[in-house]
């Protein structure tokens, strides 16, 4: 009885929102009320997905005529911040978050660089996600795990497969402008990190306080690097090597139309308008967030802006350090912010599905099996024509691509290292995204 009531609540609320969008009333609803309604719908959607599967779920979604909607600011709309969410605790004067599926179990774990300015204590705290990709639960922190030993006041870190061996390495920018690379000499499920290597792959130090962000900005299959500096400049290091043997060219200052916004520039890449390329969000000393939309292409970025505090975001953390991750497995990117006041804030994304226009859920493509071992099947629903498929890792590096004219295609993934990936499905200008676990 309780379960059927939740399904009915989801169906009724989704129909109510659908009607308001169709007749134009949605734009007249106050933004705060929009966020509350979408937050409630998101909550019910997670419950429905946990209760139903296969044909039953498809029938409920189609019968409800769910519209995946958002604000005019773009594909994203965020709830007000929750401080120290999911039971995560911090007790320092500086926090810098990084997420990674470090044990290849299909959910995102959390790493926090914790620095206590008063006690001069520096640690990396690891919060294992012992829940699921849909319902995260974080264990108590483990200090300096997997043989990690940080030096020289690290500020901004990322986990990425920089040597293309199927596991996640650790890369961090430091206070004096240097960068350290810690190779994962273990595996994708049992990581072990070697000692740090300073400024590897031909990299040079930046002026001061290297705030790093990795992404495949030119879509050539390897990871490029953007570094924010203490005085707000942005240094771009193009990877002219390969996915297995990175080699970075000399930096270009403020490339692709980017500009200085404020001191302590901390960049974070994400596809925030759901058009298939990387946009940029920058946290800065003013405590504001600056959004640069990529109006170029997946291979040739060109950024416009900035727009200050977009998508309804507001921030009270001193020197915000943003990190995007789909922490609840609903297909859009949530935002975590750490900073100089030692707290961690969570902004849930309420733009259901992360699309920027109303689209009936009955037309959404089907992806199965998940988790996958040797192959993924993608079934094209609706009448949206040919599919272009792209499988990427969390940093946007392309793992596989496939152009398909059939309504159902198979993507071979038996040669892909175990872990959590993002499948992008492009059909007539619409991009659907799925998190997929490959075992």
PyMOL commands that set and color helices and strands:
alter all, ss='L'
color gray80, all
select helices_A, chain A and resi 2-23+26-28+31-51+54-64+85-87+352-354+361-363
alter helices_A, ss='H'
color red, helices_A
select strands_A, chain A and resi 82-83+95-100+109-116+121-127+142-143+154-160+169-174+179-182+197-198+211-215+224-228+234-237+252-253+266-270+279-283+289-294+303-308+321-325+334-338+344-347+366-368+375-379+387-392+398-404+408-412+419-427+430-438
alter strands_A, ss='S'
color yellow, strands_A
deselect
rebuild
show_as cartoon
